[in-house]
């Protein structure tokens, strides 16, 4: 039930309005002055305030400003005497929804009230969606307890509420866009647009138009003006994924935007000014790209003012079980299945896999497992064959407990063997042990 607050020092008028409004199914509260009104606003979730301009302890026009500052979603309808236009104008400036003249209120109040309620409902839906969006892309939603991922989160939090350009590095699938979204949501730009573009997804000519827009007739097929993504991201954040794929001439134009906040639409001679926070990402080694002449050194230093490396999944094995369970829960809901767990042999096989596709690959594997699952638990036999083969590593007559040191050593040796594609000499070097020791452990652990 919607709550309406009537503020007026005339008791008869308050009672009349209460009767009229109550017939429409609203819950009505009454206050005779500003002090009482503010107490009711604190106690109840009021949606619309109907307030007289002249009150014993204040002015309704000024009160409307105070109410809107404290309760932005609440809408205010002011009652003015004798059609006082200056009061009405100031009321609208202070955030009031509308104002009506006393005496006309009986006929006008209900239609006006319903319009105000519609605006309140819309504002509440927007608030709810913004809250959901903030929760979805918050740092709290990034899963992992490993030192590497926690350090990345720490750095991202530190830089979030600034306008510093951020460069996210790491392998494909490590969650760079998730981090970019979280940085945006933690910044003062959170209520403005977050615009993401993959720089490798467009041809050079099309990418320039996507970046900066174009004038109608600028090129064949340009039948109308196009604003461009930098314009759409004005006062917000733009995420440039795979920035290492940018052509050199586009790199120069991007550098100009960073340095001056200006760009030229394709076919236009007048510069467009924007205020955009840039977050870039790459899976390339940009230092090597600079040495090869494929990336501008001056642009690199501008975009890498604050650099965060996101670890590969094989570097944070401790997080695999948490991530797997998260994806199982997510896809179980989507598939309307009651899959609630994952077997130990399945977890061990997942930990031994190299995950070249990182979190994205793990997510896809878990989705496949949920689809195939016929019980409440994900087991190793549901995994793709390239992951299943690692399960044999745990089929000895007396398997190790997951808490035994030997179990951890066995897992680690197998992980390094996978990393070197079975090259035992290189594996021994990486483990910093003698080759003969490695052969003995391979035999002991039946690797």
N, C-alpha and C positions, 0 to 999 in steps of 0.2 A: 504494500500500500504506500502510495506517495504521500510525503509529509509536506504540508503547507504551513507557513508561519505568517500570521497577520500582525502587523505592528501599528497600533493606532491608540491614541489616548482617549478616543471616544468609544465608550463601552457599547453603546447601541449599534454603532457602525460595525464594530468588531463582531458582535453577535449576529448581525444581519449577514455579513459576508461569510461567517462561519457556517450559517444555516445553508446559504446558497451553495457553497463549495462542498459541504459535507454530502449534499444530495448527489453529487457527482462521484462519490465513493472515495474521496480523499480524507486523510487524517489531518485535522486542523489544530494548530497550536496558536495561542494568543499571547501577546505581550503589549503592555501599555507604554513602554519606554525602551530606550536603547540598551540599558543595563540588563533588563529582564530578557530582551531579545537575544543578546549575546550569550546568556546562560543557556537558553533553549537551544541555540545553534550548537553549543558545545555538547549538549546531552543527547540530541536527536539528529538523525540523518535527514535534515531538511533539504527539500529539493527546490522549492520556490518560496521567495519572501515577497509578501505584499505589504508595502510600507508607506506610511504617510510621510510627507516632507517635513512637517512641523511637529516635533515631539517635545515633551517636557524637558528632557535632558540632552537634547541634541538636534541635529538636522538629518533628515532621511537621506539627503543627497550625499552628505559626507559619510553617513553610516553605510550606504551602499558600497562606497569605495573600500571601507574597512572590511566589510563582509566578503567582497570579491577577492581581496588580498589573502584572507584566511581560508576562504572556501571557494576556489575558482569555478567549480562546477555549478554552484548554486546560482539560480537566476533570480533577478529582482525586478518587480513591477512597482513603480512608485505612483502614489496617489497625490496629485497636485491640486491646489485650490485655485479656482478661477482661471484655469488654463495658463498657468504661469510658465511661459515659454522658456525663459532663462533657466529656471529650475530643471525643466525637462531636458534641455540641451546639455546642461552640466551632468545630469543624471546619466545620460547615455555615455558621455565621456568617461564617467566613473565606473562604467561597466554594467549599468542597469540594462535589463532586457527591453523595457519599454515604460511608458508612463501614460496615465489616463487622468482625466479631470474628475474630481469628486462629483457625484451626481449622475455621471454617465456610467459609473462602474458596474451597476447591476446588469446592464445589457452587454457590456464589453468584456467583463472580467473572465467569464468562462472560456470563450474562444481564445482570448489572450493567454489564459492559464494553460490551455492545452498546447498552444504553440511553444510556450516556455518549457513545458514538460518534455516535448519532443526534442528540444535543444539539449536539455539535461540528459536525456537518455542517450543521445548521440555522443555527447561529451564523455559519459561514463563508459560507453562502448569503446571509444578511442582510448581512454585511460586504461581499460582492461587489455586492449590489444597492445598498447605500448608496454604495459607491464609484462605481458606474455613474451613480447619480443625481447625486452630487456633480460628476462629470465632465461630465454632460449639461448641468447648470445652472451651471457655473462661469463666471467671467469670461473664461477662456481660450477658451470656446466662442462668445463674442460676436465676430463677424467685422467687421473694419474697421481701417484704418490712418489714416483722416482725423483731423484734429485735433479735430473736434467730437465724434466718437464716443469717441476716446481720452480726452478731457476728461471725458465722462460716466462712463466706466469708472473713471477716477481718483477722481472724487467718490464714486461708489458704493462703491468699495473702502474709502475713508476712513470712510464712515458705517456700513459693514456690521456690524462687531463692536461695536455699541452698541445701546441700546434706543430711540434717537431715532426719532421718527415721520418717515417720508420721503414726499414728494410727487413723483411722476413725472409730468412734463407732456410734451406732444408730440402730434402728429397720430396718428390711428388707424393701427395697423399698424407703428409704429416700434419695437416690441419692449419695451413697458413690462412685460409679465408676465415676459418673459425676464430683465429686469433685476431684478425683484422676487424671482424664484427665485434668482438669483445672489447677491443681497444676503443672503437667508435662508441659503443654503449656506455663505457666508463668515462667518456669525455664530455665536455660542455656542449658538444655538437650532437648529442644523442637524439635530440628532437628534430634534427634536420636529416636530409637524405644521406643514406649510405649507398654509393653506386659502385658496383664491381664490374670489371671487364677483363677478359683474358686476352692479353696482347697477341697471343699466338693463334687466335681464332679468326682473325680477319686479314685480308690482304692489306698491303701498305696503304693504297689509296682509300680503301673503305675504312680503315682504322683511323685515318686522319679525320674523315668526316664524322665517324663515331665519337672521336675525342672532342673535336672543336665545332662540329656542326657545319652547315653549308647554307648558302643562299639559293633560292630557287633559280634554276638555270645555270648554276655554277659548272655543271657537267651534265653529260647525257644521262637522263633518268632522274635528275634532281628537279622534280615538278613542283616541290614546295619547300619552304624554309625548314631547316632541321636545327634544333637548338644545340645538340651535342651533349655528351655526358658530363663534361666539365661544367657546363652551364647548369645542368640538372643537379650537380653536386654542390652548387654554390652555398656557402656557409655550412656545408656538411663535410663528408669524407668521400674520397674516391680511392678505390682499391685497384691497383694495377698489377694483376697477376701475370707471371711470366714476362716481367719487364725486360729480361735479357733478349727477348725476341724482337724488340723494337728496331725498326730500320734507323740508320744513323741520322737521316734528315728529320725524322720524327723525334728522335732523341734531342736534337737541337731545339725543336719547338717546345718540347716538354720542359727543357731547361729554362726557356724564356718564361713559361708559366710559373715555374717555381721561383724564379728570381724577381719577376715583375708583377705577377698576378694577372697577366694579360695574355690574350691569344687572339688570333684572327680566324674567323670562320672561313671556310673554303669559298672563294669568290667574293669576299668582302674586304674592304680596305680600312674599315673602322675597327679598332681594337675593342674587345669585350673584356671587362674587368670581372674577376671572380675572387672569392675568398674560400679556398679549398684546402683541406688537410689531405696530404697524399700518404698513403701506405702502399708500398710496393713489395713484390714478392718474386723470388726466383729460385729455381733449382739448379741454376748454372753457377759456375765459379766466375763471377764478374771480373775479378782481377785477371784471370786468364783471358777472358774476352777482351779486356782492355789491351793486353799484350798482343792479341791477335788482330787488333784494329776493329773489332766488332762492337765495342762499347766505349762511349765517351768517358774519359777519366773525370772531367769536371762534373758530369751528370752523376757519376758514381758517388763522388764525395758529397753531392747535395742530397741524394736519396738515402745515403747510408749514415746520416748524422747520428742515428740510433739504430743499431743492428741487433736483431734477435735471431739466433739459430734455433730451429725446432728439431729436436732429436728424431732420428729414425726409430721405428718401432723395435727393431732388433737391439737397439741401444737401451731400451727401457722395458726389458722382458718382464720385470716385476708388475708392469701395468697391464699386461696382456689379459690376465684373468678378469680384472675389473672391466676392461673394455668389452671383452667377450660377453660377459654377463649383462652389461648395459645393452648391447645390440640384441641379445636374445630377448630381453624384456621388451625392447622397442618393436622388434619384428613379430613377437608373439601377440602383442596387442593388435598390430595391423592384420595379422593372419587369423585373429580370433582363436588362438590356440593357448593351451595352458602348459607351455614349456617354461619351467621355472629353474632348471639347474643344468649343470654341465659336469660330465664325469672326469675323474682324475686322469685317466689315460688320454682323454681328449685334451685336457689342459696341458699335459706334458707334451703332446704332439704339437700343439699350438706354440708352445714356448721354444720348441726346437726349430720351427720353420723360420726362414730368413725374412719373410714379409717385404719383398722388394716393392710391393705396392703400398706398404705401410698401413695406416689405419683404414684407408679406403678399401684395401684388399681384405683386411680382417672383417670389416663390416659386410662386404659381399659374401664372404665365406659363412658368416653367421646367419645371414639372411637365407642362404641356400640350406643350411642345416635346419633352420626352423621350418622351412617349407617341407623338407623330407621327414622331419621328426614325427614319429607315431606314438611317442610316450612323452612323459613330462621332463625327460632329461636328454640333453645332447650328448651323444656318444661318438667315439672316434670313427666308427664305421660310416658315419654321415659326412665325414670330411672328404674333400677332394683327394684323389689318389696320391698326388704329389706330397700331400701332408700326411696321409695315412701311413706311408711307408716308415715314418719315424716311430710309429707306435710299436714296431717290432723291437725297438731299443729297450722296451720295458717288459719284454716277455720272458725274461730269465726265470728260473725256478724260484729264486728268492729275490723278488724285486726290492729295490731300496725304498725305504720310507722317504717321503718328501722332505723330512726334517734332518736326514742324515747328511753329513758332509760329503760322503761318496756320491750321493745322488746329485748334489749340486755340481760336483766336479765332473761327473759323467755328462750332465746336461751342457756344461760349459764347453767341454772338449768337443762334443757333437756339434754345438753351435759354431765353433771355430772351424771344424772340418767342413761343415756346410758352407761357411763363408769362403773357404779356400778351394771349394769344389773337390775336396778329398786330397789336396796336395799336403802330404804329411810333413815334408820338409818345412814348408811355409807355416803350417799349423804349429809345429814345434817352435819355430822362431817367434810367432805371435804369442804363444803360451810361455815363452822364455824357459823352456825345458829341453833336455837332450832328446834327440831323435829316438834313441833306444828307450828312454823313459816313456815317450809317447806310444811306441809300439807295445810296450808292456801294459800300459793302461788301456789301450785299445783291446788287447786280448783279455785283460781282467774284466772289462766292462762289456765285452762282447759287442763292440761297436763295429 
